[in-house]
């Protein structure tokens, strides 16, 4: 997909989704605010002469460098003058990178709606509602679209559910659609890949969430009518195993006529492990025949997928392709032979239980390549989460400790790296040093890459728990532009959010036993982040509905400051207590303090911040529990969390 929601083994998506949504929603705890489907060259980032300098697909071009060579006044010296021009509120989460072409931004959301938005006004020109496909993992449209001239018609191509759509860029009307496994019902086939267009060929990957009996792979279509040109089957004609998912996105070497992509794990390893499992794969563009495959791992059950977008770049006169893995290592191989050139371990994988087919960390979003630097973020796992590597040697040039975990792709212009994260923050950094130059608080987690056109940056945001029926109400796309030099920045001072004294509650309408922790103590999970060395935390949470009482008991937590990620603002500020908080929703997670753990590791609450429903209880390492931590510190302070669906529903006295 576009670097979003690929949290662990695809067969444990519910657990993973809860983990990740918990992390990003806790970051905002207490800080929230109250149309129709019927209708290459040797330089892989070269811009065609006489054409507008746009951002037509995720990663800028089929080489997926996530870097624009186009003229821009955004530099390391001017980027601190960026400010919001407009925010477009979509109907649901936007996790795919926008394509920006000729004054229009194209993107989709998890409800399955495609948008064409005027980049000057921020108003929609048209929308198109794709068909809803179930089951899906996170959303109907999770990847980014591509815009290209196909058969003389400017066309927007995007994956929605298990269907590829080609829409007229002028009005959003349907040119063609191609559905995978059209005769199947209830199948897990899903296109999470961001489409790539080369010439008149449309290419995308698809996955089946490791489900045996369903085939995954890569498909190439004729851009004029959507007819199949070829498909790649990682099972090589054998009964499908679910061991060659392609939920990352392909890249294309147009000169050598090669297609590159990464593949997923095998939950039935070693029995069904094949040569296209957890691999970087090269295919011939003309017929989809395999050229080579590179596998760094022996058969395993640790969920070490290749996702993201293969980067095409050069080391001297040698053409290479590089791709990060969920094991936390970035691999660079020869583009022609697949031979390993170098590999660098940037961080450890987010594997808390080896052999469980479950991991959360490592490289998932796309890395950017420019000026001799590969830069990108890693997901939930051991910090740090943002890395800069030398393209020639793989040497670690820098690692940024303030940035939190991310599933977003990078974007680069003039030595400025843009990267958003799960901490609801969109940052600009010096590509060479990793120093933060500018940042902006967003309306949700940033899980897709930005698009850069001229002096404007288009960033996405949004969050909700996959599988929930409630759409996100705060998601969308923000346009940032440079304000004139010398003009004062527009500033807004946010007051400190205090927890208040709370309101009395008699009981909850939730019945005892209706879900975990209600009416009986349930174990607290401690797998959201690495447990500090030497600690063995355990705990329980009980929500008593009648009379209402919330009680937590924990042991082995150590000292609060041990849980803070090193180098973060939270670590600099410190932590004195373990505090239990409650929030209203993942989309608008306002809330407040329930209680502070005593020396014995227990606390109870019989009040709530206010009379409304709540969906999450979270334990944080807090410094001053009377003031909720800043948004960007929420992830650095989280210890554990539990969500409730349906929400906890209090009855006032």
TIDOKE-656371 format. One record per atom (N, C-alpha, C): residue in one letter; x, y, z. Coordinates in steps of 0.1 Angstrom, whole numbers, plus 5000, padded with zeros to 4 digits. Example, Ala and Ser with C-alpha at 12.3 -4.5 7.8 and 13.67 -1.06 7.14 Angstrom:
A513249435078
A512349555078
A513249675078
S512849785071
S513749895071
S512950005079
END
This chain:
X500849885000
X500050005000
X500950125000
X500350245004
X501150365004
X501950385016
X502350285023
X503050305035
X502150315047
X500950265046
X500050285058
X499350155062
X499250135075
X498450035081
X499049895079
X500249885074
X500849755072
X501549725085
X500849675095
X501349675108
X502049545113
X501649445107
X502249315111
X501749205102
X501749085107
X501248975099
X499849015094
X499548995081
X498349035075
X497148965081
X497348845087
X496248765093
X495948815107
X496648905112
X496348955126
X496049105125
X495349145115
X495149285112
X494449355123
X493449285130
X492649355140
X493549395152
X494449305156
X495349335167
X496249445163
X496749435151
X497749535147
X497049675146
X495849675140
X495149805138
X494949875152
X494549795162
X494349845175
X495649905180
X496749835179
X498049885183
X498350015177
X498250035164
X498750155158
X497750265160
X496450245159
X495550345162
X495650395176
X495950305185
X496250345199
X497350445200
X498450415193
X499650505193
X499350645188
X498650645176
X498450775171
X497350855178
X496350785183
X495250855190
X495750915203
X496650835210
X497150885222
X497951015220
X498551025209
X499351145206
X498451275207
X497151255204
X496251375204
X495351375216
X495551295226
X494751285237
X494551425244
X493251465244
X492951595250
X493151715242
X493451695229
X493851815221
X492951825208
X491751755208
X490951755196
X490051875196
X489251895185
X488352005183
X487051945179
X486152025190
X484851985187
X484551985171
X479851284949
X479351254937
X479151114933
X479151054925
X478550924925
X479250834915
X479450704918
X480250614910
X479650574897
X478350604895
X477750574882
X478350664871
X478550734876
X479250814865
X480750784863
X511950564805
X512850654813
X514150664807
X514450734812
X515750774806
X516850744816
X518150784812
X519250764821
X519150834834
X518450954833
X518151024845
X516650994849
X516450914859
X515050864861
X514150964866
X514651084870
X513751194874
X513651304865
X514051284852
X514051384842
X512651434839
X512551564837
X511251624834
X511151644819
X510051604813
X509851624798
X509851774795
X510751814786
X510851954782
X509452004777
X509152124781
X507952184776
X506652144784
X506852054793
X505652004801
X505652074815
X504552094821
X504452144835
X505252064845
X505952124854
X506752044864
X505852014875
X505151894874
X504151854884
X504651734892
X503751674900
X504051554908
X502951454904
X503151384893
X502051304887
X501751174894
X502551124902
X502350994909
X503050994922
X502750894931
X503450874943
X504950854940
X505750934947
X507150914945
X507751004934
X506951084928
X507251184917
X507251114903
X508051004902
X508150944889
X508250794891
X508250714880
X508250574880
X509550524887
X510550604888
X511850564896
X511650574911
X510550634915
X510150644929
X511250694938
X511850804934
X512850874942
X512250964952
X511050994951
X510351084960
X511051224961
X511651264950
X512451384950
X512151454937
X511851584938
X511651664925
X512851744922
X513251744909
X514351824904
X513851964899
X512551984900
X511952104895
X512252234903
X512152344897
X512452474903
X511552494915
X512052544926
X511252574938
X512052674947
X511352764953
X511952854962
X512052794976
X511652674978
X511752604991
X513152554993
X513852605003
X515252565005
X515452555020
X516652515025
X516852495039
X516752635046
X516952745038
X516952875044
X515552935044
X514652885035
X513352955034
X512252865039
X512452735042
X511352645045
X510652685058
X511252765067
X510552805079
X509452905076
X509352955064
X508253045060
X507052975055
X507052845055
X505852775051
X504652795060
X503452815055
X502252825063
X501152775055
X500052745062
X498952675056
X498152775047
X497852725034
X497052795025
X495652755026
X495352625026
X494052575028
X494152425033
X492952385038
X492852245043
X491552195036
X491652075029
X490452015023
X490051895032
X488851905037
X488351805046
X487651685038
X488351575038
X487751455030
X486751385039
X486051295033
X485051215040
X485651115049
X486851075047
X487450975056
X489050985055
X489750895060
X491250905061
X491850915047
X492850995046
X493651005033
X495050955037
X495450845031
X496750785034
X497550775021
X496950795010
X497750784997
X498250924994
X499450934988
X499951064984
X499151124973
X498951254973
X498251314962
X499151324949
X498451314938
X499051344925
X498651494922
X499651574918
X499351714916
X499751744901
X498751784893
X499051804879
X498251924874
X498952024868
X498352134861
X497252194870
X497552234882
X496652304891
X495552224897
X495652094897
X494652004903
X495351894912
X494851874924
X495351774933
X494351654933
X494851534930
X494051414929
X494351324941
X493351274948
X493651184959
X492351114962
X492451004970
X491350924974
X491350904989
X490150854994
X490050835009
X489550695012
X489550665024
X489150525028
X487750495026
X486850595024
X485450565020
X485350515006
X486450534998
X486350494984
X486150614975
X486150734980
X485850854972
X487150914966
X487150944953
X488251014947
X487851154945
X488951244947
X488751384946
X489651454936
X489151554930
X489951644922
X489751784928
X490851844933
X490751964941
X491552074934
X490952194932
X491652304927
X492752344936
X494052354931
X495152384941
X495152534945
X494452614937
X494452754941
X493352784952
X492152734950
X491052754959
X490952654970
X491452534968
X491152424978
X489752364977
X489052394966
X487652344964
X487652234954
X486752134957
X486652024948
X486052064934
X486752004924
X486252024910
X485251904907
X485651784912
X484751674910
X485051564920
X484151474922
X484451354930
X483851234923
X484451114927
X483950994921
X483950884932
X482750824934
X482650714944
X482950584938
X483950514943
X484250384938
X483350284945
X483250164939
X482450054945
X483050004958
X482249984968
X482649934981
X482949784980
X484149744984
X484549604984
X484749554998
X484249445002
X484449385015
X484849245013
X485749185022
X486349255033
X487649335028
X487949435035
X489149515033
X489849525046
X491149565045
X491949575058
X491749715064
X491849825057
X491849955063
X490750035057
X490950065044
X490050155036
X489950115022
X488950175015
X488750135001
X489850184992
X490350314994
X491450364987
X492550404997
X493650324997
X494750355006
X495950404999
X496050374987
X497250414979
X497050544971
X498050594965
X497950714957
X497650694943
X497050784936
X496750774922
X497950814913
X497850784900
X498750834890
X498050904879
X498551014874
X497951084864
X498851084851
X498251044840
X499051024828
X498151044815
X498751074804
X498051074791
X498050934786
X496750884785
X496550744781
X495650744769
X496150714757
X495350714745
X494850854742
X495650954745
X495251094741
X494351154751
X494051094763
X493151144773
X493951154786
X493951274792
X494551284806
X493651194815
X494351104822
X493551004830
X494150984844
X493250964853
X493650944867
X493350794870
X494450724874
X494350574877
X494550554891
X493650474898
X493850454912
X493250314915
X493750254926
X493150124931
X492150154942
X491050094941
X489950104952
X489449964955
X489549914967
X489149784970
X489949684962
X489349604953
X490049514945
X489949544930
X489649674927
X489449724914
X490349844910
X490849844898
X491649954893
X490650034884
X490650164887
X489750264880
X490650354872
X490150384860
X490750494851
X489650594849
X489850714854
X488850824853
X489450934845
X488551004837
X488951124830
X489251234840
X490451294838
X490951394847
X490051524846
X489451534834
X488651664832
X487351664841
X486651554842
X485351554849
X485151434859
X486151344860
X485951234869
X485151114863
X484651124851
X483851014846
X484750894843
X484150774844
X484850654842
X485250624828
X486550594826
X486950544813
X486850394812
X487450334822
X487350184824
X487650144838
X487350024841
X487749964854
X488049824852
X488949774860
X489449634859
X489349574873
X488549474875
X488349414888
X489149274889
X489849264900
X490549134902
X489649034908
X489748914904
X488948804910
X487448844909
X486948884898
X485548934897
X484448834901
X484748704900
X483748604903
X483748564918
X484748604925
X484848564939
X483948654948
X483448594959
X482748674968
X483348654982
X483448764989
X484048765003
X485548735003
X486148744991
X487548714991
X488448834996
X489648805001
X490448915007
X491348994997
X491048974984
X491849044974
X491749194976
X492849264976
X492849414978
X494049474971
X493749594965
X494849674960
X495249784969
X496349764976
X496849864985
X498049944979
X498449894968
X499549944960
X499250084954
X500250174953
X500050294946
X500450274931
X499550304922
X499750274908
X500950344902
X501650274893
X502650334885
X502250324870
X502450434863
X502150434848
X503450464841
X503750374831
X504850394823
X504450384808
X504650484800
X504150474786
X502650464787
X502150354781
X500650334781
X500350214789
X501250174799
X501050064807
X500750104822
X499750044827
X499350064841
X499749944849
X500549964860
X501049844868
X500649874883
X500249764889
X499949774904
X500049634910
X500349634923
X500449504930
X499149484937
X498849354942
X497749334950
X498049224960
X497349224971
X497649124982
X496349054986
X496448944994
X495348874999
X495548855014
X496348935020
X496548925035
X496948785040
X497848725032
X498448595036
X497448485036
X496348495029
X495248395029
X495548285020
X495748165024
X495948055015
X494648035007
X494847994994
X493747964985
X493448084976
X494048204979
X493848324971
X495148374966
X495148404953
X496448444946
X496648584947
X497948624950
X498448764950
X499448784939
X499748904936
X500748934926
X500849074921
X501249084908
X501349214901
X500649204888
X499949304884
X499249304871
X499649424863
X499749404850
X499949514840
X498749524831
X498249644829
X497049664821
X497349764809
X496649744798
X496649844787
X495949964792
X496650084791
X496050204796
X494850264789
X494650214776
X493550264769
X492250204773
X492250064775
X490949994778
X490949914791
X492149904797
X492149824810
X492349684808
X492649634796
X492849494793
X494149444799
X494149314803
X495349254810
X496449234799
X497649284802
X498849264794
X499549144799
X499749134813
X500349024819
X500149024834
X500248914841
X500248914855
X501448834860
X501848864872
X502948794879
X502348714891
X502648584891
X502048494902
X503248444910
X503348494922
X504448444931
X504448304934
X503248234933
X503148094935
X503548004923
X503848074912
X504348004900
X503347894895
X502047924896
X501047834891
X500647724901
X501347714912
X500947614922
X499647664929
X499047584937
X497947624945
X498347744953
X497547854954
X497947974960
X498147964975
X499248024980
X499648004994
X499448125003
X499248244997
X499248365005
X500648415009
X501648355002
X503048385006
X503848474997
X503048544988
X503748644979
X502948764978
X502348814989
X501548944988
X502449054982
X501749144975
X502449264970
X501549384974
X501749424987
X501049544992
X501849664991
X503149654987
X503949774984
X503649814970
X504549894964
X504249954951
X505349934942
X505149914929
X506149884919
X506850014914
X508149994910
X508850104903
X509350044889
X509650134880
X510050094867
X511250164862
X512250084857
X513350124850
X512950134835
X512650244830
X512150254816
X513250224806
X514450254809
X515550234799
X515750084798
X515850014809
X516149864809
X514849784808
X513649854808
X512449784807
X512249674818
X512449714831
X512349634842
X511449694852
X510649604859
X509749644869
X510249584883
X510249664893
X510749614906
X509649634917
X509649544927
X508649554938
X509149454949
X508549474961
X508849384972
X507649294975
X507949184982
X506849094985
X506749065000
X505649015004
X505348995018
X505848855024
X505348835036
X505848715044
X504948595041
X505348485048
X504648355047
X504248305060
X502948305064
X502548265077
X502648115078
X502748045067
X502847895068
X504247845065
X505147935067
X506547895065
X506947795076
X507847695073
X508547685060
X507847615049
X506747555052
X506047465042
X505847535029
X505347655029
X504947725016
X505847835012
X506947845020
X507947955016
X508447925002
X508548034994
X508948024980
X510048124977
X510548124965
X511648214961
X511148354960
X509848374960
X509248514959
X508648554972
X509048494983
X508548534996
X509648625002
X509148745008
X510048835015
X511248865005
X510948914993
X511948934983
X511749064976
X512949114971
X512849214960
X512849144947
X511949174938
X511749104926
X511849194914
X512449154903
X512549224891
X511849144880
X510949204872
X510249144861
X510649224848
X510449154837
X510549224824
X509249294821
X509449424817
X508249504815
X507349454804
X507949394793
X507149364782
X506249244784
X506649144792
X505849024794
X505648984808
X506249054818
X506149014832
X506948894836
X507848844828
X508648734831
X509748774842
X509948684851
X510948714862
X512348734856
X513048844861
X514448864857
X515348814868
X515048844880
X515748794892
X514948814905
X515448754915
X514848774928
X515948774939
X515748864949
X516748874960
X516048854973
X516548754981
X515948724993
X516948735004
X516848825014
X517848835024
X517648735036
X516448685037
X516048595049
X515848455045
X516248365054
X515848225053
X514348215057
X513648105054
X512248085059
X512148115074
X511048195077
X510848245091
X509448265093
X509048295105
X507748335109
X507748465117
X508548555112
X508648685119
X508048805112
X507348775101
X506648885094
X507548995089
X508548965081
X509549065077
X509349095062
X508249165059
X507849195046
X508749305039
X508849305026
X509249415018
X507949485014
X507849615018
X506749695014
X507249815006
X506749935009
X507350055003
X507450064988
X508450134984
X508650164970
X510050154966
X510450064958
X511950054954
X512450184948
X513550224953
X514250354948
X515150314937
X515150384926
X516150364915
X517150474916
X518450444917
X519450544918
X520750484913
X521850564913
X523050524908
X524150534918
X525150444918
X526350454926
X527450464916
X528050574913
X528950594903
X528350564889
X528850464882
X528250434869
X527450304871
X527150264883
X526350134885
X524950174889
X523950124881
X522550144884
X522150034895
X521450084905
X521050004916
X519550024919
X519049934927
X517649954933
X517749924948
X517050014955
X517149994970
X515749994976
X515649914987
X514349904993
X514549865008
X513849935017
X513849895031
X512949785034
X513249705045
X512449595049
X511949615063
X510949545067
X510349555081
X511349505091
X512449445087
X513549405096
X514349525101
X514049645095
X514849765099
X516049785091
X516249705080
X517449715072
X517049765058
X517949855052
X517749895039
X518749825030
X518249765019
X519049675010
X519149744997
X520449744991
X520649804978
X521249694970
X520649664958
X521149554949
X521349604935
X522149534928
X522349574914
X521049554906
X520849654898
X519549664890
X519449554880
X520549514874
X520549414863
X520649274869
X521449244879
X521649114883
X520949074896
X520549174904
X519949144917
X521049114928
X522249134925
X523349104934
X523449214945
X523649174958
X523649274969
X524849364967
X524649494968
X525749594968
X526049634982
X525049674990
X525349695004
X523949685011
X524049665024
X522849675033
X523249745046
X522249815052
X522449885064
X521349865073
X521649825085
X520649815096
X520449945103
X519250005100
X518950135106
X518350125120
X517650025122
X516949995135
X516549855136
X516049805147
X515649675149
X514149655145
X513749545141
X512349525137
X511449525150
X510149555148
X509249555159
X508649415161
X509549325164
X509149185167
X509149165182
X507949155188
X507949135203
X507848995207
X507348905197
X507248765200
X507748685188
X509048655188
X509548585176
X508748465172
X508548445159
X507848325155
X506348335155
X505848455158
X504448475159
X503748525147
X504548545136
X504048615124
X503448745127
X504048825135
X503548955139
X504749045141
X504849155134
X505749265136
X505249395132
X505749505137
X505149635135
X506149735129
X507449715130
X508349815128
X509049805114
X510249875114
X511049875102
X510549965091
X511149955079
X510750045068
X509449995062
X508450085061
X507250055054
X506850165044
X506950285048
X506750395038
X507850415029
X507750485019
X508750505009
X509850595013
X511150555010
X512250645013
X512550735001
X513150845004
X513550944993
X514950934990
X515350964978
X516750964974
X517151094966
X518151164971
X518551284965
X519951334970
X520751384962
X522051444966
X522851354974
X522851224971
X523751124978
X523151074991
X521951104994
X521351065007
X520050985004
X519850875011
X518550805012
X517950845026
X516750895026
X516150935038
X514750885040
X514450835051
X513050785054
X512850735068
X511650715071
X511250675084
X510950525086
X510950485099
X510550345102
X509350355112
X508750235112
X507450225119
X507650195134
X506450155140
X506450135155
X507350015158
X508350045166
X509349955170
X510450025178
X511649985179
X512750055186
X513050185179
X513250295187
X513650425181
X515150415178
X515750515170
X515050625164
X514250585152
X513450685147
X512550645136
X512750725123
X513750805122
X514050875110
X515450875107
X515850835094
X517250795091
X517750855078
X519050895078
X519650935066
X520850845063
X520950785051
X522050695047
X522750745035
X524050715034
X524850755022
X524450655011
X524150704999
X523750624988
X524850524983
X526150574984
X527250494979
X527650374988
X527650405001
X528150305011
X527150245020
X525950315022
X525050275032
X525350335046
X526450405047
X526750455060
X525650545066
X525350525079
X524350615085
X524950755087
X524350845080
X524750985081
X524151055093
X522851025096
X522251085108
X520951005111
X520551025124
X519250965128
X518651065137
X517351095134
X516651205141
X515851145153
X516151185165
X515551125177
X514151195181
X513951315176
X512651385180
X511451335173
X511651285160
X510551235152
X510151105157
X508751085157
X508250955162
X508050855150
X507550745153
X507350635143
X506450685132
X506650635120
X505950675108
X505750565098
X504550575091
X504350485079
X504250575067
X504650695068
X504550795057
X505850785048
X505650815035
X506850825026
X507450965027
X508650975023
X509451095023
X509051185010
X509451305010
X509451394999
X510551495000
X511251514989
X512451594989
X512551704978
X512951824982
X513251934972
X514352014977
X515352044969
X516452144972
X517152114986
X517351984989
X518051955001
X517151965014
X515751975012
X514851975023
X514051845022
X514051775033
X513251645034
X511951675042
X510851635036
X509551645043
X509151505048
X508751495060
X508251365066
X507251385077
X506151315076
X505151325086
X505151195094
X504451195106
X504551085115
X503251055122
X503350945130
X502150905138
X501951005150
X502851105152
X502651205163
X501851325158
X501151315147
X500351425141
X501151545138
X502451515134
X503351625131
X503951605117
X503951715109
X504551715096
X505851805097
X506951745093
X508251815096
X509051835083
X509851945083
X510851965072
X512251955079
X513151885073
X514451865079
X515551885068
X516751915073
X517851925064
X518251785060
X518251765047
X518451635042
X519851585045
X520851675046
X522251635048
X522451605063
X521751675072
X522051665087
X521051605095
X519751605090
X518651555098
X518051655108
X518651785108
X518151885117
X516751925113
X515851945123
X514451995120
X514552135117
X513952175106
X513952315101
X512552385104
X511552305104
X510152355105
X509252235108
X508052265114
X507052165117
X505752225118
X504752145116
X503352185117
X502452075123
X501652105132
X500652015138
X499651985128
X499251855126
X498251815116
X496951765123
X495951745115
X494651705120
X494651555123
X495651485120
X495751345123
X497051285120
X497251155122
X498551095118
X498851115103
X500051135100
X500451155086
X501051025081
X500250955073
X500650815069
X500850805054
X500950915047
X501250915033
X502251025030
X502951015018
X503951105015
X503351235009
X504151345010
X503651475005
X503951474990
X503351574983
X503651614969
X504151754969
X505251784961
X505851914961
X505751964947
X505152084945
X505052144932
X505352294933
X506452334927
X506752474929
X507052514943
X506452614948
X506652664962
X505552614971
X504852504967
X503752444975
X504052304979
X503552264991
X503652124996
X502252085000
X501951964995
X500551904998
X500751785007
X500251795019
X500451685029
X499051625033
X499051495035
X497851425039
X497851405054
X496651375059
X496551335074
X495251265076
X495151185087
X493951125091
X494150995098
X493250955106
X493350835114
X491950785119
X491850655118
X490750575124
X491150435125
X490550355133
X490950215135
X490350135123
X491150065116
X490649975105
X489649875111
X488549865103
X487449775108
X486349845115
X486549975119
X485450045125
X484550105115
X483350125119
X482350175109
X482250325109
X482850395118
X482850535119
X483950595110
X483550675100
X484550745092
X485250855100
X486450885096
X487250995102
X486651125097
X486451215107
X485851345103
X486851465102
X488151435105
X489151535106
X490251515096
X490051415086
X491151385077
X491051465064
X492151475057
X492151545045
X493551585040
X493651685032
X494851735026
X495051875029
X496251915033
X496652055036
X497652105025
X497452225020
X498452285012
X499152385020
X500552375020
X501452475026
X502152555015
X502252685017
X502952775007
X503952865015
X504952905008
X505853005014
X505253145015
X505253195027
X504853335028
X505953425023
X505653545019
X506753635014
X507853665025
X509053675020
X510153705030
X509853835037
X510153835050
X509853955058
X508553965064
X507553885059
X506253895064
X506153805077
X505553865087
X505453795100
X504553665098
X504953565106
X504153445106
X502853465113
X501753405109
X500553405116
X500653295127
X500453335139
X500653245151
X499353225159
X499253115165
X498053085173
X498653025186
X498253085197
X498653025210
X497652935216
X497952815218
X497052715223
X497152705238
X496052725246
X496152715260
X496452575265
X497052565276
X497352425282
X496052355284
X495952235281
X494752155283
X494852085297
X493952125306
X493952075320
X492951965320
X493151875330
X492351755331
X490951785338
X490851885346
X489651915353
X489351815364
X488151845371
X487851755382
X486951645379
X486351645367
X485451535362
X484051545367
X483251455361
X481751455365
X481451315371
X480551315380
X480151195387
X479351105377
X479550975378
X478850885369
X478250765378
X477050735376
X476350625383
X476750485378
X476550475365
X476750345358
X477050365344
X477450255337
X477550255323
X476450175317
X476050205305
X475050125298
X475649995293
X476949985291
X477549865287
X477349755296
X476949635291
X476649525300
X477949455304
X478049405316
X479249325320
X479349205311
X480649185306
X480949075298
X480649105283
X480149225280
X479849255266
X481149265257
X482249305263
X483549305257
X484649295267
X485849285263
X486949265272
X487049375282
X487349345294
X487649435305
X486349485312
X485249465306
X483949525312
X483349415321
X483349435334
X482849345343
X483849245349
X485049235343
X486049145348
X487349205343
X488449185352
X489749235349
X490349165336
X490949235328
X491649185316
X493049225316
X493949145310
X495449175311
X495749305302
X496649385307
X497149495299
X498249445289
X498149485277
X499249445267
X500449545269
X501649495268
X502849575268
X503649545256
X503049565244
X503749535232
X503649655222
X503249775227
X503249885218
X504549945215
X505549925224
X506849975222
X507849885230
X509149895227
X510049805234
X509949835249
X509849725257
X509949735271
X511349765276
X511449865284
X512849905289
X513549785295
X514849785293
X515749675297
X515549655312
X515449525316
X515349485330
X513949485336
X512949535328
X511649535333
X510749425328
X509749385336
X508849275332
X507449325337
X506849415329
X505549475333
X504449375332
X503549385341
X502249315341
X501149405346
X499949375343
X498849465348
X497549415343
X496449465349
X495149445345
X494349575346
X493249575338
X492249685338
X490949625339
X490149685348
X488749645349
X487849765349
X486749755341
X485749855340
X484449795346
X484149845358
X482949795364
X481749885360
X480749825353
X479649915348
X478649965358
X478349885368
X477249925377
X477549865391
X477949955401
X478250095399
X479550115392
X479650235385
X480750255376
X482050275384
X483050205380
X484450225385
X485450165375
X486550235373
X487650195365
X488850165374
X489450055374
X490550015382
X491649955374
X492850005376
X494049945370
X495049905381
X495649785379
X496649735388
X497849695379
X499049745383
X500249715375
X501449685384
X502349605379
X503649575386
X504749575376
X505949585381
X507149575372
X507249685362
X506649805365
X506749915355
X508049995356
X508749975367
X509950055369
X509650195372
X510550285367
X510350435369
X509750495356
X508850595358
X508250655346
X509150695335
X510250755339
X511250815329
X511850705321
X511850575326
X512450475318
X511650445305
X510450485304
X509550455293
X509650565282
X510350675284
X510450785275
X511450755264
X511150775252
X512050755241
X513250845242
X514450795242
X515650885243
X515750995232
X516151105236
X516351215226
X515151295223
X513951255228
X512751325225
X512551445235
X511551535231
X511251645240
X510651585253
X509951475252
X509351415264
X510451375274
X511551315268
X512651275277
X513351395283
X513451505276
X514051625281
X513251685293
X511851665291
X510951725301
X510851625313
X510951495311
X510951405322
X509551345325
X509451255334
X508151195338
X508351155353
X507251185360
X507251165374
X506251055379
X505251035371
X504150945376
X503650865364
X502950755367
X502150675357
X500750725359
X500150775348
X498750825349
X497850755338
X496650735342
X495650665334
X494650775328
X494550775315
X493750875308
X492650805300
X491550875297
X490450825289
X490250925277
X489850875265
X489650965254
X488350915247
X487751015239
X486451005234
X486350925221
X487350945212
X487350875199
X488750885193
X489050795184
X490350805177
X490350915167
X489250955162
X489151065153
X489251205159
X488651215171
X488651335179
X488951295194
X490151265197
X490451195210
X490651295221
X489651385224
X489651465236
X489351375248
X489851415259
X489551335271
X490251395283
X490651315292
X491251365304
X491751255314
X492251305325
X492851215335
X491751135343
X492051005345
X491150925353
X491750915367
X493050875368
X493750865381
X495250845379
X495950855390
X497450845390
X497750715398
X498650635393
X498950515400
X499750545413
X499350475424
X500150495436
X501350415437
X502050415448
X503350335449
X503150185447
X501950135450
X501649995448
X501249965434
X501150065425
X500850035411
X499350025409
X498550085417
X497050075415
X496450215415
X495250225409
X494450345410
X493050315405
X492150395410
X490750375406
X490050515403
X489050515395
X488350635391
X486850605392
X486050705397
X484650695397
X484050815390
X484850895384
X484351015376
X484951005362
X484351085353
X484851095339
X485051245336
X485851275326
X486051415323
X484751495320
X483851425313
X482551485310
X481551385306
X480351415305
X479251315302
X479151295287
X479951195283
X479851165268
X480451015267
X480450965255
X480950835254
X482550835252
X483150715255
X484650705254
X485050575248
X486150575240
X486450455233
X487850405237
X488650475245
X489950425248
X490450475261
X491150375268
X491850405281
X493350375279
X494150475283
X495550475280
X496450505292
X497550435294
X498450455305
X499650525299
X500050645305
X501150725300
X502150745312
X503350775308
X504350825317
X504350975317
X503751035327
X503451175327
X504351255337
X504551385333
X505351475342
X504351545351
X503351615345
X502351685353
X501051635349
X500351545356
X499151485351
X497951585350
X498151695357
X497051795356
X496951865343
X498051855335
X498051905321
X498451795312
X497551775302
X497751665292
X498951695284
X499751595281
X501051615273
X500751675260
X501751755254
X501551805241
X501351695231
X500751725219
X500451625209
X501651545205
X502751615202
X503951545197
X504651455208
X504251475221
X504851395231
X504051265235
X502751255230
X501951145233
X502551015230
X503150995218
X503750865215
X504950835223
X505750935226
X506950915234
X506550875248
X505350905253
X505050875267
X504050755269
X503550695258
X502650585259
X503250465265
X502550385273
X502950265278
X502050145273
X500750165275
X499750065270
X498450135268
X497550065261
X496250125258
X495250015255
X493950035257
X492949935254
X491750015248
X491149965237
X490050035230
X488749965233
X487650035231
X486349975234
X485350015222
X484749905217
X483849915206
X482749815208
X481449865212
X481049995213
X481750075224
X481550205224
X482250295233
X481650275247
X482350315257
X481850325271
X480850435272
X479650405276
X478550495276
X478050525290
X478350635296
X477950655310
X476550705312
X475950675323
X474650735327
X474850835338
X474550965337
X474851055348
X473951035359
X474351075371
X473451055383
X472151135382
END
